[in-house]
């Protein structure tokens, strides 16, 4: 095994151990702290580790230099959460008078709903869900109040509006904060596509936040599952933070009577049995999350055939953890590529996917050619 691969595995082991047992962190050696800080920062989980240490009252027992990094992460989390929850308030103000359901999604929903998943959680933008029938008036109101399109090409506009589950991202002209307006959780072209009406029906109001709502507990977990396994990124691969969201949400909601049965029933209703199987399997392997015995046989029936399960068990752990020391080892890059192709194969029919990838590939080649010509002119 190469030195880079060995260090990557050690870093991943440290990060998982820190998330599962933060009470043991004060015993870490200095070199382990150095590695943990680097990978946790790249995984966007340093704020989470800081929050866990704070809850346990352990900040005074970690090295002072580590506390400086944790304080920096704490300040960033507080700033981003304050900034983007304020952005949600501005959106609701802009939509006043419209008879439309607005459902907060992902990070901002965790914060506003007060679920433990929000602790130490930093997020880059605001994700909101509205009914498709309300998209036009919502978009018009937002444009009028300063949220503008990011200047996408004609092809990208069509990509979003005809095939995807959201309109093109909007950014406020003054505050520079980005919002994503969804009309469903998965692209209309996805093999797992489902109508969003049941999500709105099961959503719940947030006290003190006007008309804003959040998804019901099973739907919140399933959206985290969808985001983990059906949104591909060739550079980052899968994101450990998304699996941590699934783990946290389930641990929070499973205290409610009937939650596990409701989660499995909802996955069956929406056709998300396979993604839920994969998410729970990875949460079990990394975080020892155990579904109740009565649910295991049902879950086992949702899994893929043995060779595919074997392959996923090897690809997913490789792709989950971020680069922390430069270029990722080859096997990690190959795992990310394989899961990226899988996610896009599930995202679009093969003909549409080939067309889309061909267009994007041409844009990349054209960019290289133009860059080469510019370099030649400068010489």
C-alpha positions in Angstrom: 0.0 0.0 0.0 1.3 3.4 -0.9 2.2 6.0 1.8 -0.6 8.3 0.5 -3.2 5.6 0.6 -2.1 4.5 4.1 -2.4 8.1 5.4 -5.8 8.5 3.7 -7.1 5.4 5.5 -5.7 6.6 8.8 -7.3 10.0 8.4 -10.6 8.4 7.6 -10.4 6.1 10.6 -9.6 9.2 12.8 -12.6 11.1 11.5 -15.1 8.3 11.9 -13.8 7.7 15.5 -14.1 11.4 16.3 -17.7 11.4 15.1 -18.6 8.2 16.9 -16.8 8.8 20.2 -15.9 12.5 20.6 -15.3 11.9 24.3 -12.0 10.1 23.4 -10.6 13.1 21.5 -8.6 14.6 24.4 -6.4 11.5 24.3 -5.3 12.1 20.7 -1.6 12.6 20.0 -0.5 15.8 18.3 0.2 14.1 15.0 -3.3 12.6 15.0 -4.8 16.0 15.8 -3.0 17.4 12.8 -4.4 14.8 10.5 -7.9 15.0 12.0 -8.1 18.8 11.6 -7.1 18.6 8.0 -9.6 15.9 7.0 -12.4 17.3 9.1 -12.0 20.7 7.6 -12.1 19.3 4.0 -15.2 17.2 4.9 -16.9 20.3 6.4 -17.2 18.5 9.7 -14.8 20.4 11.8 -17.7 22.5 13.2 -19.5 19.3 14.1 -16.5 18.0 16.1 -16.3 21.4 17.8 -20.0 21.2 18.7 -19.7 17.7 20.1 -16.7 18.7 22.3 -18.6 21.7 23.5 -21.6 19.6 24.4 -19.3 17.3 26.4 -17.5 20.2 28.0 -14.1 19.0 26.7 -12.7 22.1 25.1 -10.4 22.7 28.1 -8.9 19.3 27.6 -7.7 19.6 24.0 -4.4 21.4 23.0 -4.6 25.1 22.8 -3.6 25.2 19.2 -6.4 22.8 18.4 -8.9 25.1 20.2 -7.9 28.0 17.8 -9.0 25.8 14.8 -12.2 24.8 16.6 -13.0 28.4 17.4 -12.5 29.4 13.8 -14.9 26.7 12.7 -17.4 27.7 15.4 -17.4 31.3 14.2 -17.8 30.2 10.5 -20.8 28.0 11.4 -22.5 30.8 13.4 -21.9 33.3 10.7 -23.2 31.1 7.8 -26.2 29.9 9.8 -27.2 33.5 10.8 -26.6 34.8 7.3 -28.6 32.2 5.5 -31.5 31.9 7.9 -31.8 35.7 7.5 -31.9 35.1 3.7 -34.8 32.7 4.2 -36.6 35.5 6.1 -36.0 37.9 3.2 -37.4 35.3 0.8 -40.5 34.9 2.9 -40.9 38.7 3.0 -40.6 38.8 -0.8 -43.3 36.1 -1.2 -45.8 37.7 1.2 -49.3 37.6 -0.3 -48.7 34.6 -2.5 -50.8 31.6 -1.7 -47.9 29.1 -1.9 -46.4 26.4 0.3 -42.7 27.0 0.9 -40.7 24.1 2.4 -37.1 24.5 3.7 -34.7 21.8 2.7 -31.4 20.4 4.0 -29.1 22.6 6.1 -31.4 25.6 6.6 -34.2 23.2 7.5 -32.2 21.5 10.1 -31.3 24.9 11.7 -34.8 26.3 11.6 -36.4 23.0 12.8 -33.9 22.8 15.7 -32.9 19.2 15.0 -29.5 18.0 16.4 -28.3 17.6 12.8 -27.8 21.4 12.7 -25.1 21.4 15.3 -21.8 22.6 13.8 -23.5 22.4 10.3 -22.2 24.9 7.7 -24.0 25.2 4.4 -23.4 27.3 1.3 -26.8 28.2 0.1 -30.6 28.1 0.8 -32.7 25.3 -0.6 -36.4 25.7 -0.8 -39.2 23.6 -2.2 -42.4 25.1 -3.8 -45.1 23.4 -5.9 -44.4 23.4 -9.6 -47.5 25.4 -10.4 -46.2 28.3 -8.2 -42.7 28.5 -9.9 -43.5 31.3 -12.2 -45.0 33.8 -9.7 -42.4 32.8 -7.1 -39.6 33.4 -9.6 -41.1 36.7 -10.7 -41.3 37.9 -7.1 -37.7 36.9 -6.4 -36.4 38.6 -9.5 -38.3 41.8 -8.5 -36.7 41.7 -5.0 -33.1 41.3 -6.2 -32.4 37.6 -6.7 -31.1 37.2 -10.2 -30.1 34.3 -12.4 -26.4 33.5 -12.5 -26.1 34.0 -16.2 -26.4 30.4 -17.5 -26.2 29.6 -21.2 -29.4 28.8 -23.2 -28.5 25.1 -23.0 -28.1 25.2 -19.2 -31.5 27.1 -18.9 -33.2 24.3 -20.8 -31.3 21.7 -18.8 -32.7 23.1 -15.6 -36.2 23.9 -16.7 -37.0 20.9 -18.9 -35.1 18.1 -17.2 -34.1 18.9 -13.6 -35.9 19.3 -10.3 -35.2 23.1 -9.8 -34.9 26.3 -11.7 -31.4 27.8 -12.3 -29.8 29.1 -9.0 -30.5 32.6 -8.0 -28.1 35.0 -6.3 -29.0 38.2 -4.5 -27.6 41.3 -6.2 -26.5 43.0 -3.0 -26.0 40.2 -0.4 -24.5 37.7 -2.9 -26.4 34.8 -1.2 -27.5 32.0 -3.4 -30.9 30.2 -3.2 -32.1 27.1 -5.1 -35.8 26.8 -5.7 -36.8 23.2 -6.2 -40.2 21.9 -7.4 -39.4 18.3 -6.6 -36.5 16.3 -4.9 -35.3 14.5 -8.0 -35.0 15.4 -11.7 -38.0 14.6 -13.8 -35.7 12.4 -15.9 -34.5 10.3 -12.9 -35.2 6.6 -12.7 -36.3 7.3 -9.1 -38.6 10.2 -10.0 -41.8 10.6 -8.0 -44.4 13.3 -7.7 -43.8 15.7 -4.8 -47.5 16.1 -3.6 -47.1 13.6 -0.7 -44.1 15.7 0.6 -46.2 18.8 0.8 -49.1 16.9 2.4 -46.8 15.5 5.1 -44.8 18.7 5.7 -45.2 20.6 9.0 -45.3 24.3 9.8 -42.5 26.0 11.7 -43.7 28.1 14.6 -42.4 31.6 14.4 -41.5 31.4 10.8 -44.7 32.5 9.0 -45.7 30.2 6.1 -42.4 28.3 6.1 -42.6 24.5 6.5 -40.2 21.6 6.8 -40.5 18.0 5.5 -41.9 15.3 7.7 -39.4 13.1 9.6 -39.3 10.2 7.1 -39.2 12.6 4.1 -36.3 14.6 5.7 -34.3 11.4 6.1 -35.1 10.2 2.5 -34.1 13.6 1.1 -30.7 13.2 2.8 -30.5 9.7 1.3 -31.3 11.1 -2.2 -28.7 13.8 -1.8 -26.1 11.3 -0.8 -26.5 8.6 -3.5 -28.3 10.3 -6.4 -26.3 13.5 -6.8 -23.0 12.8 -8.4 -19.8 14.9 -8.2 -16.8 13.7 -10.1 -14.3 15.7 -8.0 -15.7 15.3 -4.5 -17.3 12.0 -4.9 -19.9 11.1 -2.3 -19.8 13.4 0.8 -19.4 11.9 4.2 -21.3 14.9 5.6 -24.4 13.7 3.8 -24.1 10.2 5.4 -23.6 11.9 8.8 -26.9 13.8 8.1 -28.7 10.5 7.5 -27.1 9.0 10.7 -28.0 12.0 12.8 -31.5 12.4 11.6 -32.3 8.7 12.2 -30.8 8.8 15.7 -33.0 11.9 16.4 -36.2 10.6 15.0 -36.1 6.9 16.0 -37.2 7.8 19.5 -40.6 8.5 18.0 -43.0 5.6 18.1 -43.4 4.0 14.7 -40.6 6.0 13.0 -38.8 3.0 11.5 -41.9 1.5 10.0 -43.0 4.9 8.7 -39.6 5.4 7.1 -39.7 2.1 5.3 -43.3 2.6 4.3 -42.5 6.0 2.8 -39.5 4.6 1.0 -41.7 2.0 -0.6 -44.3 4.6 -1.5 -41.8 6.9 -3.2 -39.8 4.1 -4.8 -36.6 4.9 -2.8 -36.0 1.4 -1.4 -32.7 0.8 -3.0 -31.1 4.2 -2.1 -32.3 3.8 1.5 -30.8 0.3 1.6 -27.4 1.6 0.5 -27.5 4.5 3.0 -28.4 2.4 5.9 -25.8 -0.2 5.0 -23.1 2.4 4.9 -24.3 4.0 8.2 -24.2 0.5 9.7 -20.7 -0.2 8.5 -19.2 3.2 9.5 -21.3 4.3 12.5 -22.8 1.0 13.7 -26.4 2.2 13.1 -28.7 -0.8 13.6 -32.3 -0.8 12.3 -34.7 -2.7 14.6 -34.8 -6.5 14.1 -38.3 -6.4 12.6 -37.1 -4.1 9.8 -34.0 -6.0 8.8 -35.6 -8.7 6.7 -37.6 -6.1 4.8 -34.5 -4.0 4.2 -32.5 -7.1 3.0 -35.0 -7.7 0.3 -34.3 -4.2 -1.1 -30.6 -4.7 -1.6 -29.0 -5.5 -5.0 -27.6 -8.8 -6.1 -24.5 -10.0 -4.2 -21.9 -8.9 -6.7 -23.3 -5.3 -6.8 -23.5 -5.2 -3.1 -19.9 -6.3 -2.8 -18.8 -3.6 -5.3 -20.8 -0.9 -3.6 -19.3 -1.9 -0.2 -15.8 -1.2 -1.7 -16.5 1.8 -3.8 -18.5 3.9 -1.4 -16.0 4.0 1.5 -13.3 5.0 -0.9 -15.4 7.8 -2.4 -16.9 9.1 0.9 -13.8 10.8 2.3 -12.3 14.0 0.9 -8.8 14.7 -0.2 -6.8 16.2 2.6 -3.2 16.1 1.3 -3.3 17.0 -2.4 -4.2 14.6 -5.2 -6.3 11.6 -4.3 -4.8 8.1 -4.8 -5.8 6.5 -8.1 -8.2 3.9 -6.6 -10.1 6.8 -4.9 -10.4 8.7 -8.2 -11.6 5.6 -9.9 -14.2 4.9 -7.2 -15.4 8.5 -7.5 -15.7 8.3 -11.3 -17.6 5.0 -11.1 -20.1 6.4 -8.6 -20.4 9.6 -10.6 -21.2 7.7 -13.7 -23.7 5.6 -11.7 -25.4 8.7 -10.3 -25.8 10.2 -13.8 -27.0 6.9 -15.3 -29.7 6.9 -12.7 -30.3 10.6 -13.2 -31.1 10.5 -17.0 -32.1 8.1 -19.7 -29.0 6.8 -21.6 -29.7 8.8 -24.8 -30.2 12.1 -22.9 -27.1 11.3 -20.7 -24.9 10.7 -23.8 -26.1 13.9 -25.3 -25.5 15.9 -22.1 -22.1 14.5 -21.5 -21.1 15.0 -25.1 -22.1 18.7 -24.9 -20.3 19.2 -21.6 -17.2 17.4 -23.0 -17.2 19.6 -26.0 -17.3 22.7 -23.8 -14.3 21.5 -21.9 -12.3 20.7 -25.0 -13.2 24.1 -26.5 -12.1 25.8 -23.3 -8.7 24.0 -23.5 -8.3 25.0 -27.1 -9.1 28.6 -26.4 -6.8 28.6 -23.4 -4.0 27.2 -25.6 -4.6 29.9 -28.3 -4.4 32.6 -25.6 -1.2 31.2 -24.3 0.3 31.1 -27.8 -0.7 34.8 -28.4 1.0 35.8 -25.1 4.2 34.1 -26.2 
